[in-house]
Amino acid sequence: MPGFELFGDKERKEVQDVMDSGVLMRYGFDAMRNGHWKTKELETGLSERMQSKYTHAVSSGTAALTVALASAGVGAGDEVIMPTFTFVASFESILALGAIPILVDIDDTLTLNPKAVEKAITSKTKVVMPVHMCGSMADLDALKSICDKHGLLLLEDACQAIGGTYNGKPLGSIGDLGCFSFDYVKTITCGEGGAIITDNKEYYENAHMYSDHGHDHIGNNRGAEAHPFLGYNFRISEMNAAVGVAQLARLDEFLTIQKRNYSILREALSSIPEVVFRTVPDGGEENYSFLNFFLPNEDIAQKVHHALSGAGVDGCFYWYNNNWHYYKKWEHLTQMKSLGKLPKDVIESLPDYSKVDFSESDQWMSRNISCLIKLGWSEEEVTERAAKMVEAIKTVL
Ligand SMILES: *Cc1c(COP(=O)(O)O)cnc(C)c1O
């Protein structure tokens, strides 16, 4: 997955343009910037590549999620449905607005289970936030019809699945809003960065203002701009955006390499009847950033995970007991360990997750192993890796 593996002259050239002018900010300084608007260029490129009317780039994927929610008017006490398997950024962005993260089971897609989503809807629900984990997507048709039926927004977290598609459309562009991360370990990177895509003009206008202290961005004198509502600072710098411009131009090249490497590994593992691959919803195509598979039970999965690392196969994750990606280890959330006092709505309404039954999620996650697909591997190296994986898995079975 990581774009940092293939980093070089193209990225250097884009950054050099910014260094030459010294304009590190995305707004203003028109006369000094030698015509370089790297953030705007990144936004235009993303809108085109992601078939979306509007893109707003921000400082991180977490910022993108926060700004996306804020732009749609999500605030204190609103409930946002999110999966038990995701990165902590999901609930961080929700809590940042005083809204309530409602955790919901995943299924064999490793993303939100639509039936569990429908059960979790209350009069306070505003948003359903599927997270396209490890390169593949939620059942977006099912989620969309649930959202339409209940008047909810669909916000896709496509941070780990950029370039994947669903019914031919880029992931992130199917919901009302979509978010990407360009942190250092994502498929394409800016060092730190993120973006929101949408076809909704109002959300876009809200997003660019909210992420820049409420600046309305009208006219060309920043100091004289109006501030129609309260905002914050989630701006991306031109240096980061410049790296993103170069990396976005290479996205399809990266996807091709990922697909080749993924396919070699998958083909090899297909020879083992006990290995079952994660379900990809009909009409979906992964971005091939991870190869995900289930083993018959928790015990075998743990042993296989151990055997893989013992055989020198690095980059395979057993998320079930991971500190950052699965609800079981999120005691800072479940015990509400915050530095300062949390908003009243959160204290009163956050479910007691120590008592909620997520055995459906556990059932899938305890059997799952996810292997990161690297860009830097040669075909020979992947073939060798595939053989090692098959051998390691067979020693356990
Ligand atoms: C990386 C990631 C984020 C957060 O992105 P940052 O740029 O690191 O803030 C959010 N959601 C998912 C699924 C991610 O993998």
The ligand as an SDF file (V2000), in Angstrom:
LIG
                    3D

 15 15  0  0  0  0  0  0  0  0999 V2000
   -5.3710    6.3910    8.0840 C   0  0  0  0  0  0  0  0  0  0  0  0
   -6.8090    6.3310    8.3250 C   0  0  0  0  0  0  0  0  0  0  0  0
   -7.5320    7.4320    8.7900 C   0  0  0  0  0  0  0  0  0  0  0  0
   -6.8820    8.6810    9.2890 C   0  0  0  0  0  0  0  0  0  0  0  0
   -6.0130    9.2920    8.4480 O   0  0  0  0  0  0  0  0  0  0  0  0
   -4.8290   10.2150    9.0190 P   0  0  0  0  0  0  0  0  0  0  0  0
   -4.4060   10.9310    7.7730 O   0  0  0  0  0  0  0  0  0  0  0  0
   -3.7530    9.3160    9.5450 O   0  0  0  0  0  0  0  0  0  0  0  0
   -5.3920   11.1300   10.0210 O   0  0  0  0  0  0  0  0  0  0  0  0
   -8.9100    7.3200    8.8930 C   0  0  0  0  0  0  0  0  0  0  0  0
   -9.5490    6.1880    8.5780 N   0  0  0  0  0  0  0  0  0  0  0  0
   -8.8830    5.1010    8.1530 C   0  0  0  0  0  0  0  0  0  0  0  0
   -9.6530    3.8820    7.7910 C   0  0  0  0  0  0  0  0  0  0  0  0
   -7.4960    5.1190    8.0330 C   0  0  0  0  0  0  0  0  0  0  0  0
   -6.8480    4.0160    7.6430 O   0  0  0  0  0  0  0  0  0  0  0  0
  1  2  1  0
  2  3  1  0
  2 14  2  0
  3  4  1  0
  3 10  2  0
  4  5  1  0
  5  6  1  0
  6  7  2  0
  6  8  1  0
  6  9  1  0
 10 11  1  0
 11 12  2  0
 12 13  1  0
 12 14  1  0
 14 15  1  0
M  END
$$$$
